[in-house]
C-alpha cells in the first residue's frame, strides 16, 4: 500500500463535502449538522487562501480516501494543530491512518521545523486517541463537556507531541510501517 499526500485542488470541493457529511466522519467532527453547498463553498474558499492552514488529500494506492490538515500554523511559537479523516470506509483499518500521521509528523518536524503538534479529539473517538498515543502523542488535558453532539455534551481530550519526542519514537514507527508493508506484500502474493 502506498499512502501519499497531495495538495487540495478546486476539483476536490464536492468530494470533500461528501466525506464531511458522511455519518462515520461527522460523528467525530465538532459540527453536528448537514453541511450545505453554500456553507461548504465558504469553508472551501477559506482553506485555500488562509496561510495559517494547509490541506491535503490522503491518497492510498492511487485513490483519494480522505483529508489531512494543519491549522493555526504558528511559525513564531513553532506549533500547529491538526486533524484528519478517512472518508472512504473501505480504507479504514488498513494502516492508512498510521501512514498518514507518519507523513504529517515528518512534514511538521522535519520540513516546517516546528516544535509541537497538537490535536483535540472527542473522547468517544477511541480508535484515533489510541492511534495518536501509538505515534507518541501524550494526553495534555481534558476539555469537559466541550462539544455538543446530538444535543449531548461530550468531553474532548487534548493531545500533543514535541519534536524531541518524535525524534525518539520515529525509528519505532518506521519499523512498524516496514513490517506492515511486508505483511501486505506477503498477503497479496
JOSULWO-V327071 format. One record per residue. N is the residue number from 0. OMEGA is omega in whole degrees, -180 to 180 (999 if undefined). NEAR is the number of other C-alpha atoms within 10 Angstrom. Layout:
N_OMEGA_NEAR + N_OMEGA_NEAR
This chain:
0_175_15 + 1_176_11 + 2_175_19 + 3_179_18 + 4_173_18 + 5_179_13 + 6_174_14 + 7_179_20 + 8_179_11 + 9_-178_10 + 10_177_8 + 11_-172_13 + 12_-176_16 + 13_178_14 + 14_180_13 + 15_178_18 + 16_177_19 + 17_179_12 + 18_-177_20 + 19_-179_23 + 20_178_18 + 21_-180_14 + 22_-179_13 + 23_176_15 + 24_-173_18 + 25_179_19 + 26_-180_18 + 27_177_17 + 28_177_19 + 29_179_15 + 30_-173_13 + 31_-177_16 + 32_175_12 + 33_-178_13 + 34_-179_15 + 35_-179_10 + 36_-177_12 + 37_178_9 + 38_-179_11 + 39_179_16 + 40_179_14 + 41_180_10 + 42_-176_13 + 43_177_18 + 44_-178_12 + 45_-178_12 + 46_180_16 + 47_-174_15 + 48_-176_10 + 49_-178_11 + 50_179_11 + 51_178_13 + 52_174_18 + 53_-179_18 + 54_176_20 + 55_167_17 + 56_175_23 + 57_-179_26 + 58_178_19 + 59_-178_20 + 60_177_10 + 61_-180_11 + 62_176_14 + 63_-174_19 + 64_-178_23 + 65_-180_26 + 66_176_23 + 67_180_21 + 68_170_17 + 69_178_21 + 70_180_19 + 71_178_14 + 72_-176_20 + 73_-178_13 + 74_178_13 + 75_-180_7 + 76_173_10 + 77_175_15 + 78_174_24 + 79_-178_21 + 80_179_18 + 81_175_19 + 82_177_16 + 83_172_21 + 84_173_23 + 85_-176_23 + 86_-180_24 + 87_-176_15 + 88_-178_13 + 89_-179_9 + 90_-179_15 + 91_178_13 + 92_-178_10 + 93_180_13 + 94_180_15 + 95_-179_21 + 96_-179_21 + 97_178_20 + 98_179_21 + 99_180_22 + 100_178_18 + 101_179_18 + 102_180_14 + 103_-178_19 + 104_176_23 + 105_-179_16 + 106_-176_13 + 107_-174_21 + 108_-176_20 + 109_179_13 + 110_179_10 + 111_180_14 + 112_177_14 + 113_-179_21 + 114_-175_19 + 115_173_20 + 116_-178_23 + 117_-178_22 + 118_170_22 + 119_-176_21 + 120_175_22 + 121_-179_22 + 122_-180_18 + 123_-179_14 + 124_-175_13 + 125_180_11 + 126_-179_11 + 127_175_18 + 128_180_21 + 129_179_11 + 130_180_14 + 131_179_22 + 132_-180_15 + 133_179_13 + 134_176_19 + 135_178_19 + 136_176_21 + 137_172_17 + 138_-178_17 + 139_-179_13 + 140_178_12 + 141_176_16 + 142_-174_15 + 143_178_12 + 144_-172_11 + 145_-176_14 + 146_174_18 + 147_177_13 + 148_-179_17 + 149_180_10 + 150_-179_8 + 151_-180_8 + 152_177_12 + 153_175_16 + 154_178_17 + 155_176_21 + 156_174_19 + 157_-176_19 + 158_179_21 + 159_175_21 + 160_179_22 + 161_-180_18 + 162_-179_18 + 163_176_11 + 164_178_16 + 165_180_21 + 166_-179_14 + 167_-174_11 + 168_-176_13 + 169_180_16 + 170_178_11 + 171_179_11 + 172_178_18 + 173_179_13 + 174_177_11 + 175_179_14 + 176_177_16 + 177_179_12 + 178_179_12 + 179_179_15 + 180_180_15 + 181_178_13 + 182_179_11 + 183_180_13 + 184_179_11 + 185_-178_9 + 186_-177_8 + 187_-179_7 + 188_999_5
